[in-house]
Amino acid sequence: RKAILALVQWKWFDRFILLCIVINSILLAIQQHRADPDNLANQICANVDKILTWVFIMECVLKIIGLGFLIDRSTYLRDPWNILDFVVVVSAVVEMIPAIPMSSLGFLRLFRVLRPLRSLNAIPEMKALVNTTISAVPRLGNVAALGVFIGLVFAIIGVTLMPGVFYHQCRETLQPKLVDGCWAWNFSADAAGLCGGEYDCSDVGGYCFGHEFEQGDLKPSFPDGIKGPAEGGPYPWCEGSAPFKLNPETDFVHFDHLGGAFLLIFQCMTMEGWTDLMYYVQDATNLYLAWVYFVLLIIVASFFLLNVALAVVDEARDDFEAEEEEANGTEEEEKKQQPEDVDEDEEDAPLWIDCTPVRKCRDLTRNEIFANIITLVIAGNVVTMMLDTYPPIIIIQKPKDWIARVFLLIFIFEMVVELIARGPKGYVKNLSTCFDGFVVIVSIIEEVIYMSGGQAGGLKALRTLRLFRVLNKFASRSPALRILLASMVETAKALRYWLPLFML
C-alpha cells in the first residue's frame, strides 16, 4: 500500500493521467456522431476510448487502495474533485457491462462530457481558479440582486414613458370606415417603418396612429364618437385593420407590460440587437428620449454592472489566495478599508422640541415593527407599479388605483411622523428622510394632477424613485449590500478621471 501511495503521489503519474485526459478530450471532439459507426475515425476513437477507460479505472482503484475510500479525513472521496473522477469512472464501467442494454443507459454517455473536467484535478492552478469562481458565487448574489433592481428601474421607466410605441403605424386615412359591420382602416403599404417620432408618414401621405388605448394625438378616433373594439364598441375590426406590431420581435420585447420590458432590458444587457430596438423607438417616439434611455441602459446595466461583477470575483480571488497562504503557514494581514456605517440618528440626540407628541413620534420612528411595516408597504407599492400593462386591464385598473392611494396616505403619515420626530431642520439634514419626503411630495402632485383630469406627463417617470426607497430600506438592514453600494459610489467617483481620457 505504501508503494501504491507513493505511485499515485508521484508527479509523473499525474502527468501521465493528464496526458490521457487530453487525448480523451481530443477524441470526444473529433468523434463523428452522425457518421456510420463503422467509419474508420469512429472505430479508432472507440478502440482508444476503451484503453483510456481502463487507464482511468486503474487510476481510481490505485488511489482508493493508497488513500482509502471514505472513512478517514484524507481518503479518496473526501476530496470533491475525486468525487467527479469517481462518477465518470463508474458511469464508464456501467456502460461496459454486456448484460445491460445500451438503449436504456443512453443518458450515461452524458458523463463523458465531464471527462475534460478531470484535468482540473490534475492541474493545481486550474483547480485554484475554479475554487475562486465557486467562492465568488455567493458574493455575486448581491450583484445579481442589483442587476434585477437596475432592470426593474429601466423597465418601469419604459412602461411609464413608452407604452405601445411598437403599435405606431401609418394609416391611409384619418379615421376608419364602417364596412359591412366592421371597421376597415388600411395601413400605408409604402411606409418605411414605425411612426410618431423621427418618422411622420409624410413621405407616403399617410397619418400616424397607434393602439386604441394610446394617449394624445396618436389615439385613433372613430366616426360619430363610436367606441372602438378594444373599448367595448359594437363593431369589430375588419381583417387586416386591427392595430398590430410591425416588427415580429417586438411581440416579445416591448414596453407594454413589465415582463416584456424586463425581457427587452435583458436583451440590451447582453448587447444583442439593442441598436435595432433603439432605432425602432426613435422612429416611434422622441429621438432624444430613446437615445438617452438606451445609452444609459448600456452604460449602467452592461458596462458598469459587468465591471462590478469582475471586481467581486477579483476580491474573492484575493481572499482565496490569502486563505491559501495561511494554510501554507505564511501569515499576512491585509487591512481592507470598508465604508463605515454612519448613523446620524444617535439614541441620545436631544429633541428639537421637548413635548409629548414629538417624544411619541420619535419612539414610533425607532420602532422595529413600524419600520418593517413601512418597508412592506413600499414593496407592495412597487408590486402595484409592476402591474401596469398596455393596453391596461380595465378590471384591475380601478382597484389598483385605490390601493395606490391607500399606500400614498400611509407614506404621507410616515412623512408627517418623521417630520414631527426630527423637526424640519433634522428632517432635511438626513439624506434618507429627505429623499423619502421628495418622493412623497412628487407622488402627491402627480395624484392631484391625475384626479383633476390632467396628465402627469414626465412626473410619472419619477414614480421609479419609489424603487430606490426599497433599496434604501434594504441597504440600511444589509451590511453587505450597503458596502456594495458604497463601493459603486466610489467607483463612479473614480470614473471622473476615466471619462476625459475616453473622450480623448
C-alpha positions in Angstrom: 0.0 0.0 0.0 2.9 2.4 0.7 4.3 1.7 -2.7 0.9 2.4 -4.3 0.5 5.6 -2.3 4.0 6.7 -3.5 3.0 5.9 -7.1 -0.3 7.9 -7.1 1.5 10.9 -5.4 4.4 10.7 -8.0 4.4 13.8 -10.3 4.9 11.7 -13.4 1.9 9.7 -12.6 -0.2 12.8 -12.5 1.4 13.9 -15.8 0.6 10.6 -17.4 -3.1 10.8 -16.3 -3.3 14.4 -17.6 -2.0 13.3 -21.0 -4.6 10.5 -21.1 -7.3 13.1 -20.2 -6.1 15.4 -23.0 -6.1 12.5 -25.6 -9.6 11.5 -24.4 -10.9 15.1 -24.8 -9.5 15.3 -28.3 -11.2 12.0 -29.2 -14.5 13.3 -27.9 -14.1 16.4 -30.0 -13.3 14.6 -33.3 -15.9 11.8 -33.0 -18.5 12.0 -35.8 -21.8 11.2 -34.2 -23.8 11.4 -37.4 -21.4 9.2 -39.4 -21.6 5.4 -39.8 -20.4 3.6 -36.7 -18.1 1.6 -38.9 -16.4 4.8 -40.0 -12.6 4.5 -39.6 -12.3 7.6 -37.4 -15.1 6.4 -35.2 -13.6 3.0 -34.9 -10.2 4.4 -33.9 -12.0 6.7 -31.3 -13.9 3.7 -29.9 -10.9 1.5 -29.5 -8.7 4.2 -28.0 -11.6 5.2 -25.7 -11.7 1.6 -24.3 -8.0 1.7 -23.5 -8.2 5.1 -21.8 -11.3 3.9 -19.8 -9.2 1.0 -18.4 -6.4 3.5 -17.6 -8.9 5.7 -15.6 -10.3 2.6 -13.9 -6.8 1.6 -12.8 -6.1 5.1 -11.6 -9.3 5.1 -9.5 -8.5 1.7 -8.0 -4.9 2.6 -7.2 -6.0 5.8 -5.4 -8.7 4.0 -3.4 -6.1 1.4 -2.3 -3.5 4.0 -1.5 -5.6 6.7 0.1 -8.5 4.7 1.4 -12.1 5.0 0.2 -14.2 7.2 2.6 -13.8 6.8 6.3 -10.6 8.8 7.1 -10.3 12.6 6.6 -7.7 12.3 3.8 -9.4 9.4 1.9 -10.3 9.4 -1.8 -13.9 10.5 -1.7 -13.3 13.3 0.9 -11.9 15.4 -2.0 -14.8 16.8 -4.1 -12.6 16.6 -7.2 -12.1 12.9 -6.7 -15.9 12.5 -6.5 -16.1 13.9 -10.0 -13.5 11.4 -11.1 -15.3 8.6 -9.4 -18.7 9.4 -11.1 -17.1 9.5 -14.5 -15.3 6.2 -13.9 -18.4 4.4 -12.5 -20.5 5.6 -15.5 -17.9 4.2 -17.9 -17.9 0.8 -16.0 -21.7 0.6 -16.2 -21.5 1.2 -20.0 -19.1 -1.7 -20.4 -21.4 -4.3 -18.7 -22.7 -6.5 -21.6 -25.8 -7.6 -19.7 -27.2 -4.1 -19.6 -28.7 -2.8 -23.0 -27.2 0.5 -24.0 -30.6 1.7 -25.3 -31.7 2.1 -21.7 -28.5 3.7 -20.5 -28.0 6.3 -23.2 -28.0 9.1 -20.6 -24.7 7.7 -19.2 -23.0 9.0 -22.3 -23.6 12.5 -20.9 -21.0 11.8 -18.3 -18.4 11.6 -21.0 -18.7 15.4 -21.2 -17.3 15.5 -17.7 -14.1 13.8 -18.6 -12.3 17.0 -19.7 -13.2 18.4 -16.3 -10.9 15.8 -14.7 -8.0 17.9 -15.8 -8.9 20.4 -13.1 -7.9 17.8 -10.5 -4.5 17.3 -12.2 -3.6 21.0 -12.5 -3.4 22.9 -9.2 -3.6 26.3 -10.9 -6.8 25.4 -12.7 -8.3 24.0 -9.5 -7.5 27.2 -7.7 -9.1 29.3 -10.4 -12.3 27.2 -10.3 -12.3 27.3 -6.5 -12.0 31.1 -6.7 -15.0 31.2 -9.1 -17.1 29.0 -6.8 -16.2 31.0 -3.7 -17.3 34.2 -5.6 -20.8 32.8 -6.4 -22.4 33.7 -3.0 -21.0 37.2 -3.3 -22.3 37.6 -6.8 -25.8 37.2 -5.3 -25.8 40.9 -4.3 -24.6 41.8 -7.8 -27.4 39.7 -9.3 -29.9 41.4 -7.0 -28.5 44.8 -8.0 -28.8 43.7 -11.7 -32.5 42.8 -11.2 -33.1 46.1 -9.4 -31.5 48.1 -12.3 -33.6 46.1 -14.8 -36.7 46.9 -12.8 -35.9 50.6 -12.8 -35.4 50.8 -16.5 -38.3 48.5 -17.2 -40.7 50.7 -15.2 -39.4 53.8 -16.9 -40.0 52.2 -20.3 -43.6 51.1 -19.3 -44.3 54.5 -17.9 -43.0 56.7 -20.8 -43.1 54.4 -23.9 -46.1 52.0 -23.7 -47.5 50.9 -27.0 -44.8 52.6 -29.1 -44.4 49.5 -31.3 -48.0 49.8 -32.4 -47.4 53.1 -34.2 -48.0 52.7 -37.9 -49.0 54.8 -40.9 -52.7 54.7 -42.0 -54.1 55.9 -45.3 -57.0 57.9 -43.8 -57.6 59.9 -40.7 -60.4 57.6 -39.4 -61.5 54.0 -40.0 -64.6 53.4 -42.1 -67.5 51.1 -41.2 -67.8 48.5 -43.9 -70.1 45.5 -43.7 -70.4 45.7 -39.9 -66.7 46.1 -39.2 -64.1 48.8 -39.1 -61.8 49.0 -42.2 -58.7 51.1 -41.9 -55.8 50.4 -44.4 -52.2 50.7 -43.5 -49.9 52.6 -45.8 -48.1 49.9 -47.7 -45.1 52.1 -48.6 -44.3 53.3 -45.1 -40.7 53.0 -44.0 -41.5 51.6 -40.5 -42.8 52.8 -37.2 -44.0 56.4 -36.9 -44.7 59.0 -34.3 -41.2 60.2 -33.7 -38.5 60.8 -36.3 -40.7 59.3 -38.9 -44.0 61.0 -39.5 -45.5 59.3 -42.6 -45.2 62.5 -44.7 -43.3 60.8 -47.5 -46.3 58.4 -48.2 -49.1 60.9 -47.5 -50.3 58.9 -44.5 -51.4 59.6 -41.0 -49.7 58.1 -37.9 -51.8 56.3 -35.3 -51.3 53.8 -32.6 -53.4 51.5 -30.4 -56.8 52.4 -29.2 -55.5 52.9 -25.7 -52.9 55.4 -27.0 -52.7 58.7 -25.2 -52.5 62.0 -27.1 -52.6 62.8 -30.8 -51.9 59.2 -31.9 -55.1 57.8 -30.4 -57.4 56.6 -33.1 -60.8 58.4 -33.3 -63.9 56.7 -34.7 -66.7 58.4 -36.7 -69.7 59.8 -34.7 -68.0 59.2 -31.4 -68.5 55.4 -31.6 -66.2 53.4 -29.3 -63.6 51.2 -30.7 -63.5 47.4 -30.4 -60.9 47.4 -27.6 -63.0 49.8 -25.6 -66.2 47.7 -25.8 -67.6 49.2 -29.0 -70.3 47.4 -31.1 -68.2 46.7 -34.2 -65.1 44.6 -34.5 -62.1 45.3 -36.8 -62.1 44.0 -40.3 -59.5 41.5 -41.2 -56.1 43.2 -41.6 -57.2 46.5 -40.0 -56.6 45.9 -36.3 -53.5 47.6 -34.7 -50.6 45.2 -34.6 -46.9 45.4 -34.1 -44.9 45.9 -37.3 -41.7 44.1 -36.1 -42.2 40.5 -35.1 -39.6 40.5 -32.4 -41.5 43.3 -30.5 -44.2 40.8 -29.8 -41.9 39.5 -27.0 -39.7 42.5 -26.2 -41.7 45.7 -25.7 -42.9 48.3 -23.2 -46.5 47.1 -22.9 -46.0 45.4 -19.5 -43.2 44.7 -17.0 -42.5 41.2 -18.3 -41.9 42.3 -21.9 -40.0 45.4 -20.7 -37.7 43.3 -18.5 -37.0 40.9 -21.4 -36.1 43.9 -23.5 -33.8 45.2 -20.8 -32.1 41.8 -20.5 -31.6 41.7 -24.3 -30.0 45.1 -24.2 -27.8 44.0 -21.2 -26.4 41.2 -23.5 -25.8 43.9 -26.2 -27.6 41.7 -28.7 -29.6 43.8 -31.2 -30.0 46.7 -28.8 -29.3 49.3 -31.6 -32.2 48.0 -33.7 -34.6 48.4 -30.7 -33.3 51.9 -30.2 -33.9 52.8 -33.8 -37.4 51.4 -33.6 -38.2 53.6 -30.5 -36.6 56.7 -32.2 -38.9 56.3 -35.2 -41.9 55.8 -32.9 -41.3 58.4 -30.2 -38.9 61.2 -29.2 -35.4 60.9 -30.7 -33.5 62.2 -27.6 -35.6 60.2 -25.1 -34.8 56.9 -26.9 -31.1 57.9 -27.3 -30.6 58.8 -23.6 -32.6 55.8 -22.4 -30.8 53.1 -24.4 -27.3 54.6 -24.0 -27.8 54.9 -20.2 -29.1 51.4 -20.1 -26.0 50.0 -21.9 -23.6 52.0 -19.7 -25.2 51.2 -16.4 -26.7 47.7 -17.0 -24.0 46.3 -19.2 -20.6 48.0 -18.8 -20.9 49.1 -15.2 -22.6 46.1 -13.8 -20.2 43.7 -15.6 -17.2 45.6 -14.0 -18.8 45.3 -10.6 -19.1 41.6 -11.1 -15.5 41.3 -12.1 -14.5 43.3 -9.1 -16.4 40.9 -6.8 -14.6 38.0 -8.5 -11.2 39.7 -8.0 -12.0 40.3 -4.4 -12.8 36.6 -4.0 -9.5 35.7 -5.6 -7.6 37.8 -3.2 -9.4 36.2 -0.2 -8.8 32.8 -1.6 -5.1 33.5 -2.1 -4.9 34.8 1.5 -6.5 31.6 2.8 -4.1 29.5 0.8 -1.1 31.5 2.3 -2.5 30.9 5.8 -2.9 27.2 5.1 0.8 27.1 4.0 1.9 28.8 7.2 2.5 32.3 5.9 0.6 34.9 7.8 -0.1 38.1 6.1 -2.6 40.6 7.4 -4.4 42.6 4.8 -6.4 45.5 6.1 -9.3 46.2 3.9 -11.0 49.5 4.3 -14.7 49.2 4.3 -17.1 52.1 4.3 -18.1 53.0 7.8 -21.7 52.8 8.6 -22.6 56.3 9.8 -25.8 56.6 11.7 -26.6 60.2 12.4 -29.7 59.3 14.3 -28.0 58.9 17.7 -30.0 57.4 20.5 -29.2 60.3 22.9 -29.8 63.1 20.4 -31.8 65.9 22.0 -35.4 66.6 21.0 -35.9 69.6 18.8 -39.0 70.4 20.9 -39.4 68.7 24.3 -43.1 67.7 24.2 -45.2 64.6 24.3 -46.2 64.4 20.6 -42.5 64.8 19.5 -41.5 62.1 22.0 -44.2 59.7 20.8 -43.4 60.2 17.2 -39.7 59.7 17.9 -40.4 56.4 19.7 -42.6 55.3 16.8 -39.9 56.0 14.1 -37.4 53.9 16.1 -39.8 51.0 16.5 -38.7 48.0 14.5 -42.3 46.9 13.8 -43.1 50.3 12.3 -40.0 50.2 10.1 -40.9 46.7 8.9 -44.5 47.8 8.0 -43.3 50.8 6.0 -40.8 48.6 4.2 -43.6 46.1 3.3 -45.9 48.9 2.2 -43.1 50.3 -0.1 -42.6 46.8 -1.6 -46.4 46.5 -2.1 -46.4 49.8 -3.8 -43.7 48.6 -6.2 -45.7 45.5 -6.9 -48.7 47.6 -7.9 -46.5 49.6 -10.2 -45.3 46.3 -11.8 -49.0 45.5 -12.7 -49.1 48.3 -15.2 -49.8 46.9 -18.7 -50.5 48.3 -22.1 -53.3 48.1 -23.1 -54.5 48.5 -19.4 -56.5 45.7 -17.8 -59.8 47.5 -17.1 -60.9 45.1 -14.4 -57.9 45.7 -12.1 -57.3 49.3 -13.0 -59.6 51.0 -10.5 -58.8 48.6 -7.6 -55.1 49.2 -8.3 -55.6 53.0 -8.3 -57.4 52.8 -4.9 -54.7 50.6 -3.5 -52.0 53.1 -4.7 -53.9 55.9 -3.0 -54.0 53.9 0.3 -50.3 53.4 0.0 -49.8 57.2 -0.6 -51.8 58.0 2.5 -49.5 55.7 4.6 -46.4 57.4 3.1 -47.9 60.8 4.0 -48.5 59.6 7.5 -44.9 58.3 7.7 -43.5 61.6 6.4 -45.6 63.6 9.0 -44.4 61.3 11.8 -40.7 61.7 10.7 -41.1 65.4 10.4 -42.6 65.8 13.9 -40.0 63.5 15.3 -36.9 65.1 13.8 -38.1 68.6 13.2 -37.9 70.5 9.9 -34.1 71.0 10.1 -33.3 67.5 11.2 -35.6 66.1 8.5 -33.9 67.9 5.7 -30.4 67.2 7.0 -31.0 63.5 7.0 -30.5 62.4 3.4 -32.7 59.3 3.8 -35.8 61.1 5.1 -35.2 64.0 2.7 -35.2 61.6 -0.2 -38.4 59.9 1.1 -40.1 63.2 1.5 -39.2 64.3 -2.0 -40.7 61.0 -3.4 -43.9 61.5 -1.4 -44.3 65.1 -2.5 -43.9 64.2 -6.1 -46.5 61.4 -5.6 -48.9 63.9 -4.1 -48.5 66.3 -7.0 -49.0 63.5 -9.5 -52.2 62.3 -7.8 -53.6 65.8 -7.6 -53.0 66.3 -11.4 -54.5 62.9 -12.1 -57.6 63.5 -10.1 -58.1 66.9 -11.6 -58.3 65.3 -15.1 -54.9 66.3 -16.3 -51.9 64.2 -17.5 -49.0 63.8 -15.1 -46.6 63.6 -18.1 -42.9 63.5 -17.0 -43.9 63.2 -13.3 -44.9 59.6 -14.0 -41.3 58.7 -14.6 -40.4 59.9 -11.1 -42.5 57.1 -9.7 -39.4 55.0 -10.4 -37.8 56.7 -7.4 -40.1 54.5 -5.2 -37.8 51.6 -6.1 -34.9 53.5 -4.6 -36.8 53.7 -1.4 -36.9 49.9 -1.3 -33.2 49.8 -1.9 -32.6 52.4 0.8 -34.6 50.4 3.3 -32.8 47.1 2.5 -29.4 48.7 2.4 -29.9 50.0 5.9 -30.5 46.4 7.1 -27.9 44.6 4.9 -24.3 45.5 5.6 -23.1 43.6 2.5 -25.5 45.5 0.2 -24.6 48.8 1.9 -20.8 48.1 1.3 -21.5 47.1 -2.3 -23.5 50.4 -2.9 -20.7 52.4 -1.3 -18.2 50.7 -3.5 -20.2 51.6 -6.6 -20.3 55.2 -5.5 -16.5 55.2 -5.1 -16.2 53.6 -8.5 -18.4 56.3 -10.0 -16.2 58.9 -8.4 -13.1 57.3 -10.0 -14.7 57.4 -13.4 -14.3 61.2 -13.5 -10.6 60.5 -14.4 -11.5 57.8 -17.0 -14.2 59.7 -18.9 -11.9 62.6 -20.1 -9.3 60.0 -21.2 -12.1 58.1 -23.0 -13.2 61.2 -24.8 -9.6 62.0 -25.9 
